[in-house]
């Protein structure tokens, strides 16, 4: 009860502070921010519900095997969420850059609702065999597709609607809404196991909520920055055509200014490196440590979910704190502080795990990993805005999707084999490279922010 009261107070205080600062925004903008936060919350609630109930649902939809094969099946089930993310990134990225950000957040929420609806009704493995496994896997893939379009679309929409420094906190709150959705999905998973609620009813509710969310988002207006850029381009084309063929060069010049603006390869690489950091932190904290609790400390499924819920609440408190710090400190400075704490910690994690004598020791490791791990919150807005406006959605979503696919697959399957052959010290083969990659990416974007004058001067913390 203490945790829920504390989280409620923290969230209420944070929300009140944010609302005071956006009083100067018009009503439509405020409504848009709220709709985007609610939509992201619903999206991640539906997405993470299966992940946190995997200890139950994997047994219903996948064949039972020995512990090692079960670990591989768990990894496969987890990775199925990310397999189609690059496809979703290309599809929704194209829609977002050509038609508008608004359309993507509506379509993706609807796709999530349909996936949940199918999962709520599909028969189990005992009833239809391997077909059940494939249906669940495909639905998880569709959910992954929709999640990448929704999250990037909502963050871009917000970033293009608000100027910094409020932009940093507004975009970070979109990410926080996703984390809150994950926490609520954990609470629901706990209730399902403790009081016997049918998991199918929960997925039905998730589908209906997502459907309502997609309908509510239809009322959104388009991102102002995207609308302005698109209008300028269309005006330039219309004016050039009215002037006749002799001004065809002017037409090409006007359209090329917007459509042919090049994306820096170094920026794309740095963006990829930044988003390589969190997959390990997430999988290690929730899935890998959950396996340790089951195998080493004989934790039941319910007990694993309960401990993961505590970890999620701690993570939420940490993220709230970092978002609050952006009032005074540039978000990239916050990320650099975090990674400098995380590197020495992750180096001693294998030693800590090998000497862990209680589940509370694992809990401390989990909490430190999620709080100081390589999360892009609260600096997502910084990373997104360094892409050209008519290529921003495609590049940001596709690179994010590729990083998620590669790193979640590498982490989930890699940890199984690395720990099998090298015990806990095998973790370092994945944790150190991903953390150093994250640090290099943050340092590169720090350089870019300095070049455009959006980074604090020496001796200062935040741009005025």
N, C-alpha and C positions, 0 to 999 in steps of 0.2 A: 504494500500500500504506500509505503514511503516513496518508492521509486515513481509510482504513477502520480502522486501528489507533487513531487519535485519536478517532474517533466511538465506537468500541467502548468505549474507556476512559471517555470522557465519559458515555456512556449508563449504563455499569455503575456508575460513581460516583454519578450522579444517582439511579439506581434504589435503590442501597444506602442512600443518605441518606433517601429517601422511605420506604423500608420500616422504617427505624429509628423514624421519626416516627409510623407508623401501627400500631406494635406494640400500642397500647392498643385498637385496633379488634378486633371479634370476627372469627372465621374466615370467616363468611359474607360480611361486608363486604369483607374482603381479596380473597376469591375473586371477588366481584362486580366490584371495581375491575380485577382482572387480566383477567376475561372481557370487560369493556367496552373495555379498551385493545387486547386482541387482536382483538376484533371490528371496532373502528374501523380498526385497521391493515389488516385484510383488505379491508374495504370500500373504503378509499382506494387500496389496491394495485390492486384490480380497476378502480376508476373511472379512475385516472390511467394505467393501462397503455396504453389506446388513445391518450390525449393525447400521451404521450411517444414512441409509435410512429407518430404521425400522419404523419411524413415518409415512412413506408413504406406504411401502411395506406390513407391517402387516395388513393394512386396505384392501389391494388387495388380500391377500392370506389367511387371517384368518377371522372368523365370527365376526361381530360387536356386542359388548355387553355393559353392564354398566361399569363405570369407574374402579370399583374394579376388575371385571372379565377381563377387558382390561389390567390391570396391571399384572394379572396372565398370560395372553396370551403373553404379552411382555416378561415376565420372562421366559416362556416356549420357546419362539422363540429364546431368547438370549442363553439359556442353551443348546438348540439343537446342537449348535456348539461344545459343549464339551462332549456330551454323548458318542460318539465313539472314543474319544481321547485315552482312555486306550487300545482299540483294535488296533488303529493305532500305538500306542507306542510299543505294543508287536510285531506286524507284522514288522514294519519298524526297530524296535530295533533289531530283529533277523536278518533281512537282513543286517543292518549296522554292526553288530558284526561278522556275519559269512562270508559275501561276501565283504562288504566294504562300507565306508561312501558315496562314489561317487554315487552309485546306488540309494541310498535313496533320495538324493536331486533331482535326475532326475525323478524318479517315482512319488514323491510327487507333484512336479510342474505340471506334466502331469495330475495327478488326480484333482488338483485344476482347471486346464483348462477345463476338462470334466464337472465338477460340475457347473462351470460358464456358460458353453454352454447350459446345461439343464435348468438352472434357467432363462436364457435369452429367452427361448422358451416356458416355461410352461404356460398354461392358468391360469386365475385368479380364485378366489373362486366363483365369480359370474357366471363363465362359466362352471366349472366342480365340484363345491362344495368342500367338505372336501378333495377330492383327491389332490387338489392344495396345501392344507395345509401339507399333508403328503409328497408330492414330495419335497416341499421346505425344510421341516424338514430333510428329508433324505439327500438332497444335502448339507445342512448346516452341518450335521453330517460327511459327506465325506470330506468336507472342513476342519473340525476340525481334522479328521484323518491325512490329508495331512499336515496340519500346524505343528503338533507336530513332525512329522518325518522330515520336512524341517528345522524347526528352530533349533532343537537339532542337526540334521545332519550337518547343516552349521556351527554351533558354535563349534561342536566337530572337524570338519574338520580343521577349522581355529586354534583352540587351539592346535591341534596335529602337526600343520605345523610350528608354530612360538614359540619361546622361550620367557619367561617373561623377562623384564616387557612389551615389545611391545605386547606380547600375550594379556594382559589385554585390551589394547585399540583396538586391531584388533577384538577380540571377541565382545567387546562392540559396535563396529561399525556395526557388524551384527545385533545386537539388535536395534541400531539406524536406520538402514535401514528399519526394520519393523515398527518403529514409524513413519518414513517419509512416508512409504506406507499408514499408517493410516491417516496421515495429508492430503495426496493427495486424499485419498478416501473421506475425509470430504469436500475438495474443490470441487471435482466432484459432490458430493451429493448436495452441495450448487448450483452449476451451473445447475444441473438437475431441481431443484425447481425454480430457479430464471429466467431462460431463456427458460424453457420448453423442454429441451432435453429429448428424450425418455430414460427411465431407462434401457430398453432392449438393446438399442444400447451400453450403457455403459458396460453392462455385456458381450456383444459380444466382445467389445474391450478388456475387462479384460481377456476373454478366449483366444483370439488370442495372447495377450502379454504373458500370461503364457505358451502357447504352444511354442512360440519362445524361451522363457527362458529355458524351459526343453530341447529343442534341443541344445541350446548354452552350457548347462552344460555337455553335452555328452563329450565335449573336456577336461573336468577336469581330472587330474591324481589323483590317490588315495592318501589319507593322508599318509605322509612319516612315521610317527610314527607307524600307523596301519600296513602299508606295511612291515616295518622292523620287527615288532613283528611277523607278519604272516609268513614272510620268515624264521625267526629264528626257529619258531616252525616246519615249513615244513622241514627245513634242519635237525633239530634234529630227526624228524621221519624217514627221508630218511637214515640218517647215522646209526640209530639204526637198521633199517631193513637190511641194508647192512652188519652189523656186525653179524647178525644171531640171533637166538632165545635166546642165552645165555645173550644177552644184552637187553632182553625185559624189565627188571626193569629200565634200563637207558631210554628206550623209554617212559615208564610211567612217570618217573621223569621229563623228558624234556617237555612232553606235559602238565602234571599237573601244572608245573610251570606257564604256561600261561592260561590254560583253567580252572583250579580248584582254582585259587586265590580267596579267600573268600572276600565277600563284608561285611564290618563292618555294623552291624545293627544300631549302633548309628549314623554313617555317613548317612545312608539312612534316618533315622528319622530326622536328622538335615536338610538334603536336602529338605525333605518334608515340614518341618516347615518354611524354608526360602521361599519356593514358595507358601506358604499359604498367604503371605502378600499382594501381588499385586491385586488379584481378587477383594477384597473389595474396594481398592483405585480406580480401574478402574470403577467398576459398580457404586459406589457412585458418582464419579466425573462426569461421562457422562450420565448414565441412570437415577439414582435416582434424581440428581440435575436437570436433564432435565425435569423430571416429575414435580418437584417443580416449575420450570419456566413456564410450561404450565398451571398448576392448580392454582398456587398462583398469578402469575403475567401475566396470559393470553398471554403467548408467543405463537406465531404461530410456525408451524413446521420449517419454514425457519429461524425464529429467534433463535430457540433452536440449530439448526445446526450451525448457525453463531457464537453463543456463545461457542459451543463445539469446533469450529475451533480455536478460540482464545485460549482456554484452551490447545488444542493440540500443538499450536505453542509455548506457554509458557513451556509446558512439554518438547518440543524438545530443546528449549534453555537451560533448566535446565540439561537435559541429556548431551548435548554437553559440558556444563561446568564441569560436574562430570567426563566425559571421559577425558577432558583436564587435570583435576586435577591429574589423574593417572600418569602423567609425573613426579610428585613430591611426590605424596601421595599414599600409598598402598590402593587398592580399598576397603578392609574391614574396614579400618579406615574411609573412606568416608561414607560407609553405617552406621557405628556406629554414626557418627555425625548426619546423616540424621534422624535416628530413635529417637535420643535424642531430636531433634527438633519436630518430628512428634507426639510423645506421648502426651506432654502437649497440642499441638494444637488439636488433635483429641478428647481430653477430654472436650474441650470447644466448639466443633462444634455444639452439640445440642443446647447449649445456644445461639450461634451465629445464627443458623437457626431460632430459635423461635423469634428472634428479628430482623431478616432481613427485611428491609423495601423497598429494591430495588433489581433489578436484578444484579446490580453491586456488591452488597454484596455477592450474591451467586457466582458471578464470582471470587471474591477474594478467597472464600472458595474452589472452584473448583481448582484454580491455585495452592494454597498452598498444596492441597491434592495430586495433581499429581507430583509436584516438589519434595516434601519431603516425599511422600508416599513410601511404601515398595517395591520399584523396585529392582530387582537383578542386574541391570546395575549400575556400571561397573565391578561387581565381578563375573559374570557368569563363566568365565574361571577358577577361583579359585574353585568354587563348582564342576565343571565337572571333573576336573583332579584328584579328590580324589577317583575315582572308578577305578577298574582294567580295563585294556585296552580292553579285550575281553568281558567284561560285561558292559562297560561304556555306550554304546548307549542304551541298554535295560533298565538298572536301571535308568539312567538319564531321558529318555523319559517317562518311565512308571510312575515314581514317580511324574514327572511334570504333566503328564496327570491326575493322580489320584487327585493331589492337586487342579488342575483346575476344575475337575468335582465336587468334594466335595465342594470347596469353592465358585465357581460361583453359584452352585445350592443353597447352604446355604445362600449366600449373596443376590441373586436375590429374592428368595422366602422368605427368612428370614426377609429382610428389609420390604417387603410388610406387613407382619403380625406384626413385632416388632414395626414399626411406627404406624400401625393401632391401636394397644393396648396401646403403651407407648409414642406416639407422637415422636418427634425428639430424645428423650432420649433413645428410643429403638435401635438407631444406635450403642450405646456403647456395646450392647450385642454381636455384631459382630466385631466392630472395635478394641476394646481393646484386646480380645483373639488373633486375627490374628496378631496384631502388636507385642504383647509380644512373640508370637511364632516366628515371624521373627527375633526378637532381640536374642532370645535364639539360633536360628540356626546360626546367624552370629557369636555369641560368641564361639560356638563350632568349626566352621571352623577357627576362629582366633587361637584357641588352636592347631588345626592340622597344620596350617601354621607355628606356632612357633616351633612345634616338628620337622619339616623337614627343618627349617632354612630359610623359605621363607617369614618371617614376620620381619618388622623392629625392631631393638634393641631399648631399652628404650632411649628416647630422639631423635630418628630418625623417619622419615616418610615413607621412601621407601627403599626397599631392593636394595643394590647396585649390 
